[in-house]
Amino acid sequence: MGCTHSDLVMATKNVLNPTYLSKYKNTENAELTVDQIQRVKSSWKLISNQREFGLNIMTRIFTKHDEIKHKWIFAKDLNSDEEIRKNPQLVYHATKIMEIMDKIIVTYNYDCVNDFKDIMHLGKNHYDYGVRPSDFEHFEEALIFCLEKEINNEKIFDLTTKTSWKKFFMILASKLSEGIYLAEIDELNTINNCTKKN
């Protein structure tokens, strides 16, 4: 693939975009209290079928946030709930995301350094599909909506628990953003090397 000066300029703008950097720094500073971690863990245990829950989230995104649907190549012709839920690629996608979330939630510890390699790798992989930190708010909305619907108990999923989940998602978003940032840096380095050779 050939590299041009315009490629370099565009990549530089992406990496150094002040709005992006501000959003990234803000989410990175999120910290959970012991009580908030416990609320996330205990409410997560109430999800009886994680595969179905993942499909519920993806269905919510595709039906309520159509503006980002095109970022999933396999989803462009999926319109009805039935088409969405029966698509093999979407089922696989939703299942993998739930596996990563489950691993993070189950192993998350207040007193230790937590392992976010999987979620960072997920963010880095999604960069080429056009996913950016500004898209995460749609996933957050879908996640909270589906948690409320699944748990269906205002005493369990109260305002404090909902706030705990929002804060937890900020941590996930910061690590996804970090993965995207690393992918942008890789792209910039590739273009820089390309232009030097030319």
C-alpha positions as CSV (number, residue, x, y, z in Angstrom):
1,M,0.0,0.0,0.0
2,G,1.4,3.4,-1.0
3,C,1.7,6.2,1.5
4,T,1.0,9.9,0.8
5,H,1.5,13.1,2.7
6,S,-2.3,13.3,3.2
7,D,-2.2,9.9,4.9
8,L,0.4,11.2,7.3
9,V,-1.5,14.4,8.1
10,M,-4.7,12.4,8.7
11,A,-3.1,9.9,11.0
12,T,-1.4,12.7,12.9
13,K,-4.7,14.5,13.4
14,N,-6.3,11.3,14.7
15,V,-3.5,10.6,17.2
16,L,-3.2,14.2,18.5
17,N,-6.8,15.1,18.4
18,P,-7.3,17.1,21.7
19,T,-10.9,16.1,22.1
20,Y,-10.0,12.4,21.9
21,L,-7.1,12.8,24.3
22,S,-9.3,14.7,26.8
23,K,-11.9,12.0,26.7
24,Y,-9.2,9.3,27.1
25,K,-7.7,11.0,30.2
26,N,-11.0,11.6,31.8
27,T,-12.1,8.0,31.7
28,E,-8.7,6.7,32.7
29,N,-9.0,8.3,36.1
30,A,-12.1,6.3,37.2
31,E,-11.7,4.3,40.4
32,L,-14.1,2.0,42.1
33,T,-14.7,1.7,45.8
34,V,-14.9,-1.8,47.4
35,D,-18.7,-1.3,47.7
36,Q,-19.0,-0.4,44.0
37,I,-17.0,-3.4,42.9
38,Q,-19.2,-5.7,45.0
39,R,-22.3,-4.2,43.5
40,V,-21.0,-4.9,40.0
41,K,-20.0,-8.4,40.9
42,S,-23.2,-9.4,42.7
43,S,-25.5,-7.9,40.0
44,W,-23.5,-9.6,37.3
45,K,-24.1,-13.0,38.9
46,L,-27.8,-12.4,38.3
47,I,-27.3,-12.7,34.5
48,S,-28.6,-16.2,33.9
49,N,-27.5,-16.5,30.3
50,Q,-24.5,-14.4,29.2
51,R,-24.8,-15.4,25.6
52,E,-28.4,-14.2,25.4
53,F,-27.4,-11.1,27.4
54,G,-24.7,-10.3,24.9
55,L,-27.2,-10.7,22.1
56,N,-29.6,-8.4,23.9
57,I,-26.9,-5.7,24.1
58,M,-26.0,-6.0,20.4
59,T,-29.7,-6.0,19.4
60,R,-30.2,-2.8,21.4
61,I,-27.3,-1.2,19.7
62,F,-28.4,-2.1,16.2
63,T,-32.0,-1.1,16.7
64,K,-31.5,2.1,18.9
65,H,-28.2,3.4,17.7
66,D,-28.4,2.7,14.0
67,E,-25.8,5.5,13.3
68,I,-22.9,3.1,14.3
69,K,-24.4,-0.1,12.9
70,H,-22.2,0.2,9.8
71,K,-19.1,-0.4,11.8
72,W,-20.0,-4.1,12.0
73,I,-19.6,-5.2,8.4
74,F,-21.7,-8.3,8.8
75,A,-24.6,-6.3,10.3
76,K,-25.4,-4.0,7.3
77,D,-28.3,-6.2,6.1
78,L,-29.6,-7.2,9.6
79,N,-32.9,-5.3,10.3
80,S,-35.2,-7.3,12.4
81,D,-34.5,-8.6,15.9
82,E,-34.8,-12.2,14.6
83,E,-32.2,-11.5,11.8
84,I,-29.8,-9.9,14.4
85,R,-30.1,-12.7,16.9
86,K,-29.7,-15.6,14.4
87,N,-26.7,-14.2,12.6
88,P,-23.7,-16.5,13.4
89,Q,-21.1,-13.8,13.3
90,L,-23.1,-11.6,15.6
91,V,-23.6,-14.6,18.0
92,Y,-19.9,-15.2,18.0
93,H,-19.1,-11.5,18.5
94,A,-21.6,-11.1,21.4
95,T,-20.3,-14.3,23.1
96,K,-16.7,-13.2,22.9
97,I,-17.5,-9.8,24.4
98,M,-19.4,-11.4,27.3
99,E,-16.5,-13.8,27.9
100,I,-14.1,-10.9,28.2
101,M,-16.4,-8.9,30.5
102,D,-17.0,-12.0,32.7
103,K,-13.3,-12.5,33.1
104,I,-12.7,-8.9,34.1
105,I,-15.6,-8.7,36.5
106,V,-14.9,-12.1,38.2
107,T,-11.2,-11.4,38.7
108,Y,-11.4,-7.6,39.4
109,N,-9.8,-6.8,42.7
110,Y,-9.7,-3.6,44.6
111,D,-6.2,-4.2,46.2
112,C,-4.4,-5.6,43.2
113,V,-3.3,-4.5,39.7
114,N,-6.0,-5.8,37.4
115,D,-5.3,-7.4,34.0
116,F,-6.9,-5.4,31.1
117,K,-4.9,-6.9,28.3
118,D,-7.9,-8.6,26.7
119,I,-10.0,-5.4,26.7
120,M,-7.1,-3.3,25.3
121,H,-6.6,-5.9,22.6
122,L,-10.3,-5.7,21.8
123,G,-10.0,-1.9,21.4
124,K,-6.9,-2.2,19.2
125,N,-8.6,-4.8,17.0
126,H,-11.7,-2.6,16.5
127,Y,-9.7,0.5,15.4
128,D,-9.6,-0.7,11.7
129,Y,-13.4,-1.0,11.7
130,G,-13.7,2.7,12.5
131,V,-14.6,2.3,16.2
132,R,-13.6,5.3,18.3
133,P,-14.0,6.3,22.0
134,S,-17.1,8.4,21.1
135,D,-18.9,5.2,20.1
136,F,-18.6,3.7,23.6
137,E,-21.5,5.8,25.0
138,H,-23.9,3.8,22.8
139,F,-22.6,0.5,24.3
140,E,-22.9,1.9,27.8
141,E,-26.5,2.9,27.2
142,A,-27.3,-0.6,25.8
143,L,-25.5,-2.3,28.7
144,I,-27.3,-0.3,31.4
145,F,-30.6,-0.8,29.6
146,C,-30.2,-4.5,29.4
147,L,-29.0,-4.9,33.0
148,E,-32.1,-3.1,34.2
149,K,-34.3,-5.2,32.1
150,E,-32.6,-8.5,33.0
151,I,-32.4,-7.9,36.7
152,N,-35.8,-6.3,36.8
153,N,-35.6,-5.4,40.5
154,E,-35.3,-1.7,41.5
155,K,-34.1,-2.6,45.0
156,I,-31.2,-4.6,43.6
157,F,-30.4,-2.5,40.6
158,D,-30.9,0.8,42.3
159,L,-29.3,4.2,41.6
160,T,-26.2,3.3,43.5
161,T,-25.7,0.1,41.7
162,K,-26.4,1.8,38.3
163,T,-23.8,4.4,39.2
164,S,-21.3,1.6,40.1
165,W,-21.8,0.1,36.6
166,K,-21.4,3.4,34.9
167,K,-18.1,4.0,36.7
168,F,-17.0,0.4,35.9
169,F,-17.8,1.0,32.3
170,M,-15.6,4.2,32.4
171,I,-12.7,1.9,33.3
172,L,-13.5,-0.4,30.4
173,A,-13.8,2.5,28.1
174,S,-10.4,3.9,29.2
175,K,-8.8,0.6,28.4
176,L,-10.6,0.2,25.1
177,S,-9.5,3.8,24.3
178,E,-5.9,2.9,25.2
179,G,-6.1,0.0,22.7
180,I,-7.4,2.3,20.0
181,Y,-4.7,4.9,20.8
182,L,-2.0,2.2,20.4
183,A,-3.5,1.2,17.0
184,E,-3.4,4.9,15.9
185,I,0.2,5.2,17.0
186,D,1.1,2.0,15.0
187,E,-0.7,3.5,12.0
188,L,1.3,6.7,12.3
189,N,4.6,4.9,12.7
190,T,3.8,2.8,9.6
191,I,3.1,5.9,7.5
192,N,6.1,7.7,8.9
193,N,8.3,4.7,7.9
194,C,6.6,4.6,4.5
195,T,7.2,8.3,3.8
196,K,10.9,8.1,4.8
197,K,11.4,5.3,2.2
198,N,9.7,7.4,-0.4
